[in-house]
Structure formats: structure tokens, C-alpha cells
């Protein structure tokens, strides 16, 4: 059974966000192509947020969005 691509992000780390982005790009049989595009976009935003935080930069963080 494939993992749910819409599950919450459980770890606010850069490496976890990158892994989730890889999953999103690979796609899931549980999502249509349009849903996958939204999931990839959300994953990109999470990578930006988490990696900026890990780097100690919080001045230019994108606003979090609820999925």
C-alpha cells in the first residue's frame, strides 16, 4: 500500500522535507496529476521553509499554508 502523500509533515527538518519532495515528485497512485502538482508545490514550500530554518535564516520564510 503506498503512503498517503497528504499526510502531515511530522519532522520540521530540511532532510525530511527533501525526502517528502522526492516522494511528491515520484507521484502516487492515490492522486490525480492535478493533486500531485499541488502536492509537489506544497513540498517545495516546505523545503524552502525547513532548509532556511536549518540554515538559521528566518527573515525570508514563506508564509505557511494549510493543505
Backbone as a chain_set.jsonl record, in Angstrom:
{"seq": "XXXXXXXXXXXXXXXXXXXXXXXXXXXXXXXXXXXXXXXXXXXXXXXXXXXXXXXXXXXXXXXXXXX", "coords": {"N": [[0.847, -1.18, 0.0], [0.682, 2.16, -0.926], [2.195, 5.072, 0.609], [0.371, 7.707, 2.189], [0.234, 10.597, 0.4], [-0.69, 12.988, 1.342], [-0.286, 13.105, 4.021], [0.455, 14.576, 7.239], [3.319, 16.718, 7.767], [5.763, 15.405, 9.7], [8.23, 15.973, 10.782], [10.084, 18.859, 11.251], [12.421, 19.277, 9.595], [15.096, 19.974, 7.29], [16.164, 17.806, 5.809], [14.113, 15.887, 6.047], [12.015, 17.229, 4.765], [13.047, 17.357, 2.183], [13.09, 14.639, 1.52], [10.327, 14.172, 1.484], [9.654, 15.814, -0.667], [10.894, 14.433, -2.761], [9.294, 12.121, -2.735], [6.867, 13.293, -3.488], [7.422, 14.208, -6.08], [7.889, 11.791, -7.34], [5.359, 10.79, -7.402], [2.064, 9.355, -6.816], [-0.212, 6.644, -6.799], [-2.497, 7.292, -5.544], [-3.254, 9.82, -6.111], [-4.49, 12.264, -8.434], [-3.101, 13.767, -11.439], [-3.3, 16.522, -11.194], [-3.676, 16.852, -8.433], [-1.223, 15.85, -7.628], [0.487, 17.822, -8.632], [-0.177, 19.959, -6.949], [0.645, 18.845, -4.533], [3.399, 18.603, -4.969], [4.086, 21.315, -5.215], [3.45, 22.225, -2.635], [5.268, 20.677, -1.194], [7.67, 21.758, -2.104], [7.493, 24.314, -0.983], [7.647, 23.589, 1.702], [10.247, 22.577, 1.805], [11.706, 24.907, 1.272], [11.026, 26.416, 3.549], [11.861, 24.733, 5.748], [14.582, 24.296, 5.178], [15.636, 26.882, 5.149], [15.185, 27.539, 7.811], [16.815, 25.603, 9.055], [19.251, 26.574, 8.232], [19.406, 28.771, 9.74], [18.17, 31.057, 8.908], [15.509, 33.107, 9.104], [14.272, 35.294, 8.213], [13.228, 35.542, 5.611], [11.22, 33.66, 5.286], [8.685, 31.796, 3.659], [5.138, 32.28, 4.012], [3.388, 29.943, 5.994], [1.161, 27.514, 4.63], [-1.988, 25.983, 4.86], [-2.764, 22.698, 4.009]], "CA": [[0.0, 0.0, 0.0], [1.506, 3.373, -0.956], [1.992, 6.013, 1.713], [-0.546, 8.809, 1.894], [1.025, 11.783, 0.087], [-1.254, 14.141, 2.038], [-0.09, 13.007, 5.476], [1.126, 15.772, 7.787], [4.777, 16.71, 7.905], [5.995, 15.067, 11.103], [9.516, 16.497, 11.243], [10.364, 20.147, 10.598], [13.832, 19.361, 9.223], [15.387, 20.109, 5.871], [16.319, 16.489, 5.187], [12.784, 15.266, 5.962], [11.266, 17.941, 3.729], [13.597, 16.935, 0.894], [12.576, 13.287, 1.269], [8.915, 14.293, 1.105], [9.627, 16.375, -2.012], [11.204, 13.321, -3.659], [8.078, 11.312, -2.804], [5.852, 14.038, -4.24], [7.821, 14.222, -7.488], [7.716, 10.423, -7.846], [3.928, 10.59, -7.619], [1.355, 8.347, -6.053], [-1.445, 6.202, -7.447], [-3.61, 7.813, -4.758], [-3.524, 11.201, -6.525], [-4.556, 12.636, -9.849], [-1.942, 14.593, -11.796], [-3.52, 17.864, -10.639], [-3.378, 16.759, -6.997], [0.22, 15.681, -7.498], [1.097, 19.132, -8.836], [-0.36, 20.721, -5.7], [1.486, 18.225, -3.511], [4.788, 18.986, -5.269], [4.24, 22.732, -4.867], [3.456, 22.308, -1.174], [6.536, 20.097, -0.739], [8.709, 22.752, -2.386], [7.363, 25.35, 0.047], [8.146, 23.039, 2.962], [11.708, 22.519, 1.698], [12.19, 26.273, 1.45], [10.85, 26.789, 4.956], [12.691, 23.925, 6.646], [16.012, 24.476, 4.91], [16.004, 28.215, 5.626], [15.247, 27.47, 9.271], [18.02, 24.844, 9.413], [20.402, 27.429, 7.962], [19.362, 29.881, 10.677], [17.559, 32.228, 8.279], [14.061, 33.122, 9.277], [13.754, 36.591, 7.769], [12.545, 35.458, 4.329], [10.439, 32.436, 5.208], [7.345, 31.939, 3.094], [4.06, 32.067, 4.966], [2.887, 28.568, 5.932], [-0.187, 27.341, 4.096], [-2.623, 24.741, 5.232], [-3.095, 21.873, 2.859]], "C": [[0.895, 1.247, 0.0], [1.193, 4.283, 0.237], [1.064, 7.131, 1.253], [0.278, 10.066, 1.621], [0.518, 13.043, 0.793], [-1.084, 14.065, 3.551], [0.645, 14.243, 5.976], [2.651, 15.606, 7.807], [5.089, 16.515, 9.374], [7.295, 15.627, 11.66], [9.808, 17.804, 10.513], [11.837, 20.307, 10.22], [13.989, 19.44, 7.708], [15.461, 18.732, 5.202], [14.977, 15.767, 5.052], [11.963, 15.92, 4.857], [11.758, 17.55, 2.334], [13.115, 15.53, 0.545], [11.121, 13.323, 0.833], [8.775, 14.894, -0.289], [9.921, 15.283, -3.04], [9.996, 12.414, -3.835], [7.029, 11.99, -3.686], [6.155, 14.018, -5.732], [7.625, 12.834, -8.111], [6.25, 10.116, -8.121], [3.369, 9.461, -6.788], [0.101, 7.931, -6.814], [-2.69, 6.704, -6.714], [-4.023, 9.216, -5.199], [-3.648, 11.328, -8.034], [-3.332, 13.496, -10.166], [-2.083, 16.012, -11.242], [-3.228, 17.885, -9.133], [-1.881, 16.607, -6.777], [0.934, 17.016, -7.682], [0.978, 19.984, -7.575], [0.538, 20.167, -4.587], [2.948, 18.593, -3.723], [5.021, 20.445, -4.879], [4.315, 22.916, -3.351], [4.779, 21.771, -0.62], [7.69, 21.066, -0.979], [8.682, 23.856, -1.328], [7.9, 24.855, 1.386], [9.663, 22.917, 2.955], [12.286, 23.911, 1.918], [12.144, 26.669, 2.919], [11.836, 26.044, 5.856], [14.178, 24.179, 6.433], [16.491, 25.869, 5.303], [16.114, 28.228, 7.146], [16.507, 26.734, 9.719], [19.277, 25.685, 9.213], [20.438, 28.647, 8.895], [18.771, 31.145, 10.1], [16.065, 32.13, 8.444], [13.442, 34.42, 8.758], [12.951, 36.508, 6.481], [11.698, 34.189, 4.181], [9.084, 32.688, 4.556], [6.291, 31.681, 4.161], [3.572, 30.628, 4.855], [1.459, 28.546, 5.408], [-0.712, 26.005, 4.561], [-2.98, 23.967, 3.983], [-4.432, 21.224, 3.05]], "O": [[1.778, 1.367, 0.849], [0.093, 4.267, 0.79], [0.993, 7.448, 0.066], [0.958, 10.556, 2.522], [1.22, 14.053, 0.836], [-1.666, 14.864, 4.284], [1.375, 14.884, 5.22], [3.176, 14.494, 7.857], [4.731, 17.349, 10.207], [7.449, 15.745, 12.876], [9.779, 17.846, 9.283], [12.438, 21.347, 10.489], [13.111, 19.02, 6.954], [14.877, 18.529, 4.138], [14.733, 15.104, 4.043], [11.287, 15.228, 4.096], [10.957, 17.427, 1.408], [12.768, 15.263, -0.606], [10.721, 12.596, -0.077], [7.864, 14.518, -1.026], [9.263, 15.218, -4.078], [9.698, 11.983, -4.949], [6.389, 11.349, -4.52], [5.255, 13.835, -6.552], [7.239, 12.722, -9.274], [5.933, 9.283, -8.971], [4.103, 8.711, -6.143], [-0.574, 8.772, -7.408], [-3.807, 6.557, -7.21], [-5.025, 9.746, -4.721], [-3.008, 10.607, -8.8], [-2.609, 13.906, -9.258], [-1.088, 16.63, -10.862], [-2.61, 18.821, -8.626], [-1.332, 17.178, -5.835], [1.888, 17.309, -6.961], [1.933, 20.654, -7.183], [1.113, 20.924, -3.805], [3.662, 18.865, -2.758], [6.044, 20.769, -4.278], [5.147, 23.673, -2.85], [5.342, 22.343, 0.313], [8.588, 21.178, -0.145], [9.729, 24.278, -0.838], [8.534, 25.612, 2.121], [10.304, 23.127, 3.985], [13.249, 24.074, 2.668], [13.116, 27.195, 3.461], [12.56, 26.663, 6.636], [14.943, 24.267, 7.394], [17.63, 26.028, 5.743], [17.019, 28.848, 7.706], [17.19, 27.171, 10.645], [20.256, 25.525, 9.942], [21.371, 29.449, 8.85], [18.853, 32.204, 10.723], [15.434, 31.181, 7.979], [12.231, 34.617, 8.854], [12.062, 37.333, 6.271], [11.49, 33.706, 3.069], [8.415, 33.674, 4.863], [6.536, 30.938, 5.112], [3.361, 30.134, 3.747], [0.657, 29.434, 5.699], [0.025, 25.023, 4.647], [-3.452, 24.544, 3.003], [-4.888, 20.483, 2.179]]}, "num_chains": 1, "name": "protein.A"}
